[in-house]
């Protein structure tokens, strides 16, 4: 009994090409660059101010906090600052800090 030496068409290295990598758009869906390490602290000695801080890892993102009082639907905004720091080989994420000084 004789076994076949070839199964199907022959392939050479010139007929094979490596597929090009797929192009993937940067992630922008829910959860992308989500705030982490969110902190709310008292912002003054009288209890009339609040400091809101958070970190984003991918890009600076917004530095705006929208707030309102419980008995008023009028919304207010406060703009903060974004900083980073480097310590030897470590670079922090984007640290946001927003000081809200208002009579709630």
HELIX and SHEET records of a PDB file:
SHEET    1   A 4 UNK A  36  UNK A  42  0                                        
SHEET    2   A 4 UNK A  49  UNK A  56 -1                                        
SHEET    3   A 4 UNK A  94  UNK A 101 -1                                        
SHEET    4   A 4 UNK A  81  UNK A  83 -1                                        
SHEET    1   B 2 UNK A  64  UNK A  67  0                                        
SHEET    2   B 2 UNK A  76  UNK A  79 -1                                        
SHEET    1   C 2 UNK A  86  UNK A  87  0                                        
SHEET    2   C 2 UNK A  90  UNK A  91 -1                                        
END                                                                             
